Amino acid sequence: MSGSNRRDFLVTASGLALSPALAAGLFAQDEPKAEAKPEPVRLAIMGVNGRGRQLMNVLAKFPEAEIAWICDPDSATLDPAVKQWTEAGRPAPQTGADFRRALDDKSVDALVCAAPDHWHALATIWACQAGKDVYVEKPCCHNPVEGRRMIQAARKYQRIVQVGTQRRSAPDMAALAEYIRGGKLGQVKFVRTWITSVRPSIGKIPVSSPPKNLDFNLWAGPGPENAYKSNLVHYHWHWRWDFGTGECGNNGIHGLDVARWGTGVDTPTRITCGGGRYFFEDDQETPDTQLATFEFPGLAIQWEHRTWSPRGLDGETFGVEFYGTEGTLLTNGRGWTVYDSKNAVVTKVDPGESDANHWRNFFDCLRTRSIPNADIEINHKSTMLCHLANIAWRTRSVLDYDGTTETIAHNPSASALLGRQYRQGFELPVI
C-alpha cells in the first residue's frame, strides 16, 4: 500500500474527521520528500476583459500553467493581460483577436473559454474537434441544445471539459453534499437558492458602429452582428437574450448546482417562473426580479434574484438553504451551518478553497484522463435549470419537462427556445 493510500485508509478506518492538511501533517513520514516537476500545460485563454483576467491570477499559482496565447476581439484588452502575466514572472504569450489561431497551434493543450455565454458552446466544440481539452466558464452554454452538443463533442473526441462551477472542487461543499445525502437532515423537501445585489442601470442607448479596437463581428459570433451598443460590451451583454442568460444563468447556476448536488436530483418535471423588469427602465431584456420553482418527485427547488435590492435571506446576499425533516442547512457558498428544529446550531463547517482546487482537479484530469469534478455532463444538468427558468419566464407558461429526451411537452413557443438560430460561419456543428 502506498503512503497516500495508507494515510487515506487509516483516516477513514479511524472515523476521524481530519482536514486534508492535518491528515497530511500526521502522516508526513509516509510521503515522498520531493515531488517531480509537473509537465507543462500550454493554455490559450479566450476572453480577458473580466473573468479571464481573474482566472489568470489563479493560474499564476501553478508552475505547470503556461499561457501560450491570449485572444480577445477587443485589442485594447490584450496588452494589459500580457502585462499581468509577465509581471507574475512568466513569458509573454502570443496574442490575437481570433482564438482559432490558437486552436491551430499544435503545441496548445487546452482552451480556457472566458468569453460571453453565447460563445461557450461553439468555442468548446471547436476546441474538442481540434484535439484540445477545455476549461469553460459558467453557464456552460447559451441554450439547452448547445449543452447536449458539448457533451457529445467531449465524448466523441475524448476531451476533458471542466466547467467553472468551482464549488464542485471545494471540500466544504463536498462535505455538504455528503452530509445531506447521508440523511442527516432527514428528508429534504425544499431547497431555496437566491442572490440579491444592487446593479447599475445600463441606460437606453441607440445602436451604433463599434469602436475601432473591437472586432464586433467576431465578438458577436453566433449572435446577431447588427446590435452593437456601447452598453453591451463588455459586461452588460449578460442582460440581453442574444448573448447572455440573465442573472439566473450568471449567478443562479452556482446556487442551483449546489442544490442539485446536495439533493442528488437530476431533472425537474415541472417548472414555473414569475417576476419581471420591475425596477430598471433601460435596455435590459432579462428580468431584474425572478422567482423560479422546479418540481421534482417529493422535492421543490426555488431560485430567487433581485438585482436592485441588497437585502438577502437569512442575512446572506447569496445562499442555498436545504430544509429537511430533521434540520435546516444554510450555506452562503463558503462553509455551512446546520440548525435543529429549535433554530439552535448543531453543526458548523468552515470555508474551503475552491478556485485553486478546481484548477488542480483540471490539471490532474488532463494527466489521468479522468472525469473532472465539474464535467460538462454534470454541469449541463444544472445549467438546464437556469435555461428552463428563463424559458418559462419568457413564454409566461408552465413547462412540463421530460429529462430523458430533454424536451418540453405541448408548448411550441417554449420548445423553440431550447435552441437558437446561428449566423453563417458560426453554426453549431452536428456531432
NUZALUM-467474 format. One record per residue (C-alpha): residue number from 0; z, y, x; residue in three letters. Coordinates in pm, 1 decimal. Layout:
N
{NUM {Z Y X} ala}
...
END
This chain:
431
{0 {0.0 0.0 0.0} met}
{1 {-95.9 339.4 140.5} ser}
{2 {160.4 614.0 192.5} gly}
{3 {39.6 818.8 -102.9} ser}
{4 {21.9 515.9 -332.6} asn}
{5 {368.5 403.5 -223.6} arg}
{6 {506.8 752.4 -292.1} arg}
{7 {349.8 760.8 -639.5} asp}
{8 {484.8 411.6 -715.9} phe}
{9 {837.3 496.7 -607.7} leu}
{10 {844.4 822.0 -805.1} val}
{11 {708.1 651.8 -1116.6} thr}
{12 {932.6 348.8 -1088.9} ala}
{13 {1241.7 559.0 -1040.1} ser}
{14 {1173.6 762.6 -1352.4} gly}
{15 {1230.1 1085.2 -1158.4} leu}
{16 {1057.5 1397.6 -1288.4} ala}
{17 {971.4 1530.3 -942.9} leu}
{18 {728.8 1811.3 -879.0} ser}
{19 {434.0 1718.8 -653.7} pro}
{20 {567.3 1948.6 -379.6} ala}
{21 {915.5 1793.9 -392.1} leu}
{22 {779.2 1441.1 -401.3} ala}
{23 {558.6 1517.4 -100.9} ala}
{24 {863.0 1650.1 87.0} gly}
{25 {1077.9 1349.0 9.9} leu}
{26 {816.9 1106.6 131.6} phe}
{27 {662.2 1319.1 403.7} ala}
{28 {712.4 1043.5 660.3} gln}
{29 {453.9 833.8 477.9} asp}
{30 {182.7 1099.3 507.2} glu}
{31 {-58.2 1137.8 799.2} pro}
{32 {28.7 1418.0 1039.2} lys}
{33 {-313.1 1578.8 1032.7} ala}
{34 {-596.2 1589.1 781.5} glu}
{35 {-961.8 1565.8 870.8} ala}
{36 {-1156.8 1886.7 830.5} lys}
{37 {-1325.8 1876.3 487.7} pro}
{38 {-1700.0 1855.7 464.9} glu}
{39 {-1852.2 2196.4 380.6} pro}
{40 {-1973.9 2257.8 25.9} val}
{41 {-2258.9 2508.3 9.7} arg}
{42 {-2245.0 2711.8 -310.2} leu}
{43 {-2476.6 2951.0 -489.7} ala}
{44 {-2296.9 3197.5 -716.6} ile}
{45 {-2482.5 3333.2 -1018.1} met}
{46 {-2332.2 3649.5 -1168.2} gly}
{47 {-2097.6 3864.9 -959.3} val}
{48 {-2014.9 4167.2 -1168.1} asn}
{49 {-1688.0 4034.2 -1310.8} gly}
{50 {-1580.7 3672.1 -1330.5} arg}
{51 {-1793.4 3569.7 -1033.6} gly}
{52 {-1602.1 3806.3 -805.7} arg}
{53 {-1272.2 3666.3 -933.3} gln}
{54 {-1387.8 3314.2 -853.5} leu}
{55 {-1481.8 3426.9 -503.3} met}
{56 {-1119.4 3529.7 -447.4} asn}
{57 {-1010.1 3174.4 -525.9} val}
{58 {-1290.0 3015.6 -322.8} leu}
{59 {-1181.5 3211.8 -15.8} ala}
{60 {-872.0 2988.7 -6.4} lys}
{61 {-1081.5 2675.4 52.7} phe}
{62 {-1211.6 2614.1 405.2} pro}
{63 {-1486.0 2386.0 273.1} glu}
{64 {-1628.9 2653.5 42.3} ala}
{65 {-1939.3 2810.5 192.3} glu}
{66 {-2118.4 3064.1 -23.7} ile}
{67 {-2482.4 3033.1 74.8} ala}
{68 {-2630.3 3252.4 -198.5} trp}
{69 {-2511.7 3537.1 -422.1} ile}
{70 {-2750.3 3601.7 -710.4} cys}
{71 {-2747.3 3868.7 -979.2} asp}
{72 {-3025.7 4053.5 -1164.8} pro}
{73 {-2834.4 4378.1 -1107.2} asp}
{74 {-2898.6 4468.8 -744.1} ser}
{75 {-2603.2 4709.4 -746.4} ala}
{76 {-2361.7 4414.1 -763.9} thr}
{77 {-2488.1 4231.3 -455.3} leu}
{78 {-2362.0 4439.3 -161.9} asp}
{79 {-2003.7 4468.3 -294.8} pro}
{80 {-1992.7 4090.6 -347.4} ala}
{81 {-2122.8 4021.6 4.2} val}
{82 {-1868.3 4265.9 145.8} lys}
{83 {-1587.4 4089.3 -39.6} gln}
{84 {-1688.0 3754.3 112.6} trp}
{85 {-1736.7 3881.8 467.2} thr}
{86 {-1405.1 4068.0 456.8} glu}
{87 {-1249.2 3728.6 387.2} ala}
{88 {-1381.0 3624.3 727.7} gly}
{89 {-1682.4 3432.1 600.6} arg}
{90 {-2051.9 3453.8 699.4} pro}
{91 {-2271.0 3676.9 484.7} ala}
{92 {-2465.9 3482.3 218.2} pro}
{93 {-2827.6 3531.6 126.5} gln}
{94 {-2882.1 3743.2 -184.8} thr}
{95 {-3138.5 3771.3 -460.6} gly}
{96 {-3191.5 3859.2 -824.0} ala}
{97 {-3316.0 3517.7 -938.4} asp}
{98 {-3080.7 3222.2 -888.2} phe}
{99 {-3377.1 2986.5 -899.8} arg}
{100 {-3443.7 3078.8 -536.4} arg}
{101 {-3105.5 2925.1 -454.7} ala}
{102 {-3190.1 2612.5 -655.1} leu}
{103 {-3497.5 2570.3 -434.9} asp}
{104 {-3274.0 2572.7 -125.6} asp}
{105 {-3224.2 2206.5 -32.1} lys}
{106 {-2905.6 2290.4 158.5} ser}
{107 {-2726.1 2416.6 -154.3} val}
{108 {-2486.7 2160.1 -300.3} asp}
{109 {-2369.2 2328.9 -618.9} ala}
{110 {-2431.1 2622.0 -852.5} leu}
{111 {-2144.7 2840.2 -973.7} val}
{112 {-2255.0 2998.9 -1300.9} cys}
{113 {-2050.7 3306.6 -1391.3} ala}
{114 {-2334.7 3471.1 -1583.0} ala}
{115 {-2304.3 3566.1 -1954.0} pro}
{116 {-2274.1 3295.9 -2218.9} asp}
{117 {-2643.7 3287.9 -2309.8} his}
{118 {-2730.8 3169.5 -1956.5} trp}
{119 {-2471.6 2891.8 -1920.6} his}
{120 {-2674.0 2602.1 -2060.2} ala}
{121 {-3011.8 2681.1 -1910.0} leu}
{122 {-2868.5 2750.9 -1564.0} ala}
{123 {-2666.8 2428.2 -1574.2} thr}
{124 {-2960.5 2214.4 -1683.0} ile}
{125 {-3197.5 2364.8 -1427.3} trp}
{126 {-2935.6 2310.7 -1157.9} ala}
{127 {-2888.7 1946.0 -1258.4} cys}
{128 {-3263.9 1895.5 -1250.6} gln}
{129 {-3268.1 2046.6 -900.4} ala}
{130 {-3005.0 1794.5 -786.1} gly}
{131 {-2716.4 2043.4 -776.0} lys}
{132 {-2366.8 1995.2 -913.4} asp}
{133 {-2234.8 2276.6 -1132.9} val}
{134 {-1923.8 2481.7 -1194.9} tyr}
{135 {-1998.6 2676.7 -1515.8} val}
{136 {-1773.6 2930.4 -1677.8} glu}
{137 {-1642.3 2903.9 -2030.5} lys}
{138 {-1755.1 2879.7 -2302.1} pro}
{139 {-1981.9 2609.2 -2167.0} cys}
{140 {-2271.8 2706.3 -2393.5} cys}
{141 {-2404.1 2964.6 -2635.8} his}
{142 {-2458.6 2717.6 -2922.5} asn}
{143 {-2385.6 2350.6 -3003.8} pro}
{144 {-2734.1 2216.0 -2930.4} val}
{145 {-2708.5 2355.2 -2577.3} glu}
{146 {-2378.0 2179.8 -2517.1} gly}
{147 {-2516.8 1839.0 -2608.0} arg}
{148 {-2823.7 1904.0 -2390.1} arg}
{149 {-2597.1 1991.4 -2095.4} met}
{150 {-2417.4 1657.8 -2132.3} ile}
{151 {-2749.3 1474.0 -2137.0} gln}
{152 {-2863.4 1654.9 -1821.2} ala}
{153 {-2539.1 1586.1 -1635.2} ala}
{154 {-2557.6 1216.7 -1717.6} arg}
{155 {-2931.2 1170.0 -1658.1} lys}
{156 {-2929.6 1343.0 -1319.8} tyr}
{157 {-2584.3 1207.5 -1227.7} gln}
{158 {-2437.4 1550.2 -1162.3} arg}
{159 {-2078.5 1674.3 -1164.6} ile}
{160 {-2038.3 1956.4 -1420.1} val}
{161 {-1697.7 2123.4 -1431.4} gln}
{162 {-1629.1 2395.4 -1690.5} val}
{163 {-1399.4 2689.2 -1617.1} gly}
{164 {-1119.2 2599.0 -1856.4} thr}
{165 {-878.8 2589.9 -1563.9} gln}
{166 {-571.8 2487.1 -1762.1} arg}
{167 {-714.4 2134.1 -1758.8} arg}
{168 {-604.7 2120.4 -1393.2} ser}
{169 {-263.1 2283.4 -1438.2} ala}
{170 {29.8 2037.9 -1400.9} pro}
{171 {235.1 2219.2 -1665.9} asp}
{172 {-44.7 2182.7 -1921.3} met}
{173 {-94.9 1816.8 -1830.0} ala}
{174 {277.7 1764.4 -1885.8} ala}
{175 {247.3 1944.8 -2220.6} leu}
{176 {-24.9 1706.1 -2336.8} ala}
{177 {175.8 1405.4 -2218.6} glu}
{178 {490.5 1532.7 -2392.6} tyr}
{179 {317.3 1581.7 -2726.9} ile}
{180 {108.3 1266.9 -2715.7} arg}
{181 {422.7 1074.8 -2625.5} gly}
{182 {560.9 1160.1 -2969.3} gly}
{183 {846.0 1382.8 -2851.2} lys}
{184 {761.7 1642.9 -3118.6} leu}
{185 {733.5 1374.5 -3379.9} gly}
{186 {412.4 1400.3 -3580.3} gln}
{187 {227.1 1726.2 -3511.7} val}
{188 {87.2 1856.3 -3839.1} lys}
{189 {-16.9 2211.1 -3749.9} phe}
{190 {-121.5 2399.8 -3436.3} val}
{191 {-163.2 2775.1 -3424.2} arg}
{192 {-358.0 2945.4 -3144.4} thr}
{193 {-410.1 3319.2 -3100.0} trp}
{194 {-479.6 3621.5 -2885.4} ile}
{195 {-415.3 3988.1 -2953.6} thr}
{196 {-531.5 4283.8 -2746.4} ser}
{197 {-649.6 4642.9 -2760.9} val}
{198 {-1013.6 4664.0 -2657.8} arg}
{199 {-1210.7 4988.2 -2640.0} pro}
{200 {-1480.0 5091.6 -2881.9} ser}
{201 {-1827.9 5045.7 -2734.7} ile}
{202 {-1976.6 5323.6 -2945.3} gly}
{203 {-2317.7 5339.0 -3108.3} lys}
{204 {-2594.1 5362.5 -2850.6} ile}
{205 {-2972.2 5361.8 -2907.7} pro}
{206 {-3198.4 5107.6 -2742.0} val}
{207 {-3330.7 5245.3 -2413.7} ser}
{208 {-3500.8 5146.5 -2090.2} ser}
{209 {-3275.9 4962.4 -1844.7} pro}
{210 {-3180.5 5124.1 -1511.6} pro}
{211 {-3399.4 5053.7 -1208.7} lys}
{212 {-3131.1 4839.6 -1043.5} asn}
{213 {-3131.4 4592.3 -1335.2} leu}
{214 {-3398.5 4328.0 -1395.5} asp}
{215 {-3329.5 4314.6 -1766.5} phe}
{216 {-3599.7 4056.7 -1834.5} asn}
{217 {-3415.0 3817.2 -1603.5} leu}
{218 {-3072.3 3920.5 -1732.5} trp}
{219 {-3182.4 3856.6 -2092.8} ala}
{220 {-3327.5 3517.2 -2001.0} gly}
{221 {-3320.8 3301.9 -2316.7} pro}
{222 {-3224.3 3603.8 -2530.8} gly}
{223 {-3437.5 3893.9 -2652.0} pro}
{224 {-3570.6 4136.5 -2391.9} glu}
{225 {-3611.3 4437.8 -2624.1} asn}
{226 {-3243.1 4502.8 -2689.8} ala}
{227 {-3114.2 4684.1 -2379.2} tyr}
{228 {-2837.9 4931.9 -2446.6} lys}
{229 {-2611.5 5095.2 -2192.2} ser}
{230 {-2310.6 4946.2 -2375.8} asn}
{231 {-2442.7 4591.6 -2338.9} leu}
{232 {-2443.7 4527.9 -1962.8} val}
{233 {-2211.9 4426.4 -1804.9} his}
{234 {-1926.0 4327.5 -2032.9} tyr}
{235 {-1985.0 4418.1 -2394.8} his}
{236 {-2254.2 4154.8 -2442.3} trp}
{237 {-1954.6 3941.2 -2549.6} his}
{238 {-1966.1 4113.4 -2888.8} trp}
{239 {-2341.6 4067.4 -2955.0} arg}
{240 {-2459.4 3738.1 -3106.6} trp}
{241 {-2779.0 3717.7 -2897.7} asp}
{242 {-2577.2 3699.2 -2577.1} phe}
{243 {-2209.4 3628.1 -2649.4} gly}
{244 {-1979.8 3424.5 -2871.7} thr}
{245 {-1719.8 3686.0 -2966.6} gly}
{246 {-1350.9 3672.7 -2885.5} glu}
{247 {-1331.0 3319.0 -3021.1} cys}
{248 {-1572.4 3197.7 -2752.6} gly}
{249 {-1434.0 3435.0 -2491.7} asn}
{250 {-1062.6 3351.2 -2517.9} asn}
{251 {-1033.9 3116.0 -2813.0} gly}
{252 {-1179.8 2835.5 -2604.1} ile}
{253 {-867.9 2839.7 -2383.4} his}
{254 {-625.1 2807.3 -2672.3} gly}
{255 {-832.4 2563.7 -2874.5} leu}
{256 {-890.3 2342.7 -2570.6} asp}
{257 {-514.4 2314.9 -2512.8} val}
{258 {-463.8 2245.2 -2885.1} ala}
{259 {-721.7 1967.7 -2884.2} arg}
{260 {-588.9 1824.7 -2557.2} trp}
{261 {-230.1 1820.0 -2680.4} gly}
{262 {-306.8 1656.7 -3013.1} thr}
{263 {-578.6 1422.1 -2887.7} gly}
{264 {-822.1 1507.1 -3167.9} val}
{265 {-1198.0 1519.8 -3119.4} asp}
{266 {-1388.4 1686.9 -3401.1} thr}
{267 {-1286.5 1854.8 -3727.3} pro}
{268 {-1424.1 1756.5 -4065.1} thr}
{269 {-1392.1 2089.2 -4246.9} arg}
{270 {-1396.9 2446.0 -4114.9} ile}
{271 {-1319.9 2775.0 -4287.9} thr}
{272 {-1314.9 3121.5 -4135.9} cys}
{273 {-1217.5 3468.5 -4257.0} gly}
{274 {-1187.9 3811.8 -4108.2} gly}
{275 {-1436.8 4084.5 -4028.2} gly}
{276 {-1513.9 4403.9 -3841.3} arg}
{277 {-1226.6 4595.2 -3993.2} tyr}
{278 {-1131.3 4831.2 -3711.6} phe}
{279 {-1433.0 4913.6 -3495.9} phe}
{280 {-1731.5 5108.9 -3624.4} glu}
{281 {-1966.9 5061.7 -3332.6} asp}
{282 {-2238.4 4828.3 -3201.4} asp}
{283 {-2018.4 4519.1 -3200.5} gln}
{284 {-2151.1 4238.5 -3419.8} glu}
{285 {-1873.9 3981.7 -3374.8} thr}
{286 {-1550.6 4012.3 -3576.4} pro}
{287 {-1262.5 4219.4 -3439.7} asp}
{288 {-1032.6 4019.4 -3669.4} thr}
{289 {-1086.2 3646.9 -3714.3} gln}
{290 {-887.2 3361.0 -3865.7} leu}
{291 {-1039.1 3013.9 -3848.8} ala}
{292 {-892.4 2687.1 -3973.9} thr}
{293 {-1008.8 2345.3 -3854.8} phe}
{294 {-909.1 2045.1 -4063.8} glu}
{295 {-859.6 1703.5 -3905.4} phe}
{296 {-711.0 1392.2 -4066.5} pro}
{297 {-341.2 1475.8 -4108.4} gly}
{298 {-363.0 1794.2 -3898.4} leu}
{299 {-481.2 2154.5 -3913.1} ala}
{300 {-552.4 2379.6 -3613.8} ile}
{301 {-586.2 2755.0 -3657.7} gln}
{302 {-733.3 3028.7 -3437.8} trp}
{303 {-648.1 3397.2 -3485.4} glu}
{304 {-752.3 3705.4 -3293.8} his}
{305 {-725.2 4080.6 -3326.6} arg}
{306 {-895.3 4299.4 -3065.5} thr}
{307 {-732.8 4620.9 -3187.4} trp}
{308 {-363.3 4530.2 -3221.8} ser}
{309 {-136.6 4436.6 -2928.8} pro}
{310 {147.0 4257.4 -3103.5} arg}
{311 {117.3 3881.6 -3097.7} gly}
{312 {309.2 3593.1 -3249.4} leu}
{313 {648.8 3480.6 -3119.4} asp}
{314 {635.7 3765.5 -2869.7} gly}
{315 {321.7 3636.4 -2695.9} glu}
{316 {-16.3 3809.4 -2689.5} thr}
{317 {-175.6 3469.4 -2616.0} phe}
{318 {-29.4 3148.3 -2738.8} gly}
{319 {-62.7 2791.4 -2857.1} val}
{320 {216.6 2661.2 -3080.5} glu}
{321 {248.6 2297.4 -3185.2} phe}
{322 {455.6 2232.5 -3499.3} tyr}
{323 {588.6 1877.2 -3516.0} gly}
{324 {824.3 1695.1 -3746.8} thr}
{325 {1085.6 1678.4 -3466.1} glu}
{326 {1035.7 2014.8 -3295.0} gly}
{327 {807.2 2300.9 -3200.1} thr}
{328 {637.8 2362.2 -2865.5} leu}
{329 {519.7 2709.2 -2760.1} leu}
{330 {308.4 2798.5 -2458.0} thr}
{331 {150.9 3124.7 -2351.4} asn}
{332 {-80.9 2928.2 -2124.6} gly}
{333 {163.3 2921.6 -1832.3} arg}
{334 {464.4 2696.2 -1880.8} gly}
{335 {606.4 2594.8 -2217.5} trp}
{336 {923.5 2573.6 -2426.3} thr}
{337 {1035.7 2326.1 -2692.8} val}
{338 {1262.7 2428.4 -2981.9} tyr}
{339 {1451.1 2197.5 -3216.5} asp}
{340 {1484.1 2237.9 -3594.3} ser}
{341 {1761.0 2495.6 -3544.9} lys}
{342 {1546.4 2701.4 -3304.9} asn}
{343 {1754.1 2601.5 -3002.7} ala}
{344 {1572.9 2547.2 -2671.5} val}
{345 {1574.0 2179.6 -2577.2} val}
{346 {1309.4 2170.6 -2301.2} thr}
{347 {1156.0 2432.8 -2075.7} lys}
{348 {879.9 2378.1 -1817.8} val}
{349 {782.6 2638.2 -1558.6} asp}
{350 {423.7 2753.5 -1499.2} pro}
{351 {197.2 2556.4 -1267.7} gly}
{352 {-104.4 2652.2 -1058.5} glu}
{353 {-436.1 2631.1 -1241.2} ser}
{354 {-724.4 2819.2 -1073.7} asp}
{355 {-687.6 2669.4 -725.7} ala}
{356 {-612.0 2324.5 -869.6} asn}
{357 {-927.9 2342.7 -1078.1} his}
{358 {-1142.2 2411.3 -774.4} trp}
{359 {-962.8 2141.9 -575.2} arg}
{360 {-1045.2 1897.2 -853.6} asn}
{361 {-1409.3 2008.8 -849.4} phe}
{362 {-1443.1 1968.3 -472.7} phe}
{363 {-1270.3 1629.8 -485.2} asp}
{364 {-1509.7 1512.7 -755.9} cys}
{365 {-1810.5 1625.8 -553.5} leu}
{366 {-1690.5 1385.6 -285.7} arg}
{367 {-1581.8 1092.8 -505.2} thr}
{368 {-1837.7 1144.6 -785.5} arg}
{369 {-1556.3 1110.2 -1039.8} ser}
{370 {-1548.1 1278.7 -1380.8} ile}
{371 {-1378.2 1619.3 -1337.9} pro}
{372 {-1079.5 1740.6 -1538.6} asn}
{373 {-1290.7 1978.5 -1749.6} ala}
{374 {-1602.8 1765.5 -1763.6} asp}
{375 {-1887.8 1907.4 -1970.1} ile}
{376 {-1840.8 1648.6 -2245.6} glu}
{377 {-1468.9 1727.5 -2278.2} ile}
{378 {-1538.7 2097.7 -2290.2} asn}
{379 {-1830.9 2066.1 -2530.0} his}
{380 {-1596.5 1919.5 -2790.8} lys}
{381 {-1353.3 2210.5 -2751.3} ser}
{382 {-1628.0 2473.9 -2743.6} thr}
{383 {-1767.4 2323.6 -3062.1} met}
{384 {-1461.1 2457.6 -3245.8} leu}
{385 {-1549.1 2811.6 -3136.7} cys}
{386 {-1909.4 2771.5 -3248.7} his}
{387 {-1812.5 2624.1 -3584.8} leu}
{388 {-1566.7 2907.7 -3648.2} ala}
{389 {-1836.2 3164.5 -3573.7} asn}
{390 {-2094.6 2984.1 -3786.2} ile}
{391 {-1852.6 2965.8 -4080.4} ala}
{392 {-1781.3 3337.6 -4042.3} trp}
{393 {-2145.6 3440.7 -4007.1} arg}
{394 {-2254.2 3241.2 -4312.9} thr}
{395 {-1937.3 3311.8 -4514.9} arg}
{396 {-1926.6 2944.0 -4603.6} ser}
{397 {-1708.4 2635.2 -4575.8} val}
{398 {-1852.4 2384.3 -4328.7} leu}
{399 {-1842.4 2008.7 -4378.2} asp}
{400 {-1898.2 1875.7 -4028.5} tyr}
{401 {-1998.2 1532.0 -3900.6} asp}
{402 {-1877.3 1498.5 -3543.4} gly}
{403 {-2071.5 1177.1 -3484.0} thr}
{404 {-2411.0 1336.3 -3546.8} thr}
{405 {-2294.4 1693.8 -3469.2} glu}
{406 {-2445.6 1818.2 -3794.5} thr}
{407 {-2335.0 2036.4 -4085.9} ile}
{408 {-2391.0 1886.1 -4429.2} ala}
{409 {-2574.6 2056.4 -4716.9} his}
{410 {-2579.7 2402.2 -4559.8} asn}
{411 {-2922.9 2502.4 -4421.1} pro}
{412 {-2819.3 2854.1 -4317.9} ser}
{413 {-2524.4 2720.0 -4118.9} ala}
{414 {-2729.4 2436.4 -3970.2} ser}
{415 {-2984.7 2688.9 -3844.2} ala}
{416 {-2714.0 2844.4 -3624.4} leu}
{417 {-2647.9 2519.2 -3438.6} leu}
{418 {-2933.9 2620.3 -3207.6} gly}
{419 {-3145.3 2926.4 -3129.3} arg}
{420 {-3498.9 3043.6 -3051.5} gln}
{421 {-3593.3 3079.9 -2684.2} tyr}
{422 {-3834.0 3315.6 -2514.1} arg}
{423 {-4133.9 3176.7 -2331.0} gln}
{424 {-4036.7 3076.3 -1982.2} gly}
{425 {-3672.2 3031.0 -2077.3} phe}
{426 {-3698.2 2738.0 -2316.3} glu}
{427 {-3419.2 2480.6 -2325.1} leu}
{428 {-3551.1 2162.1 -2156.5} pro}
{429 {-3565.3 1844.1 -2357.3} val}
{430 {-3370.3 1573.8 -2171.8} ile}
END
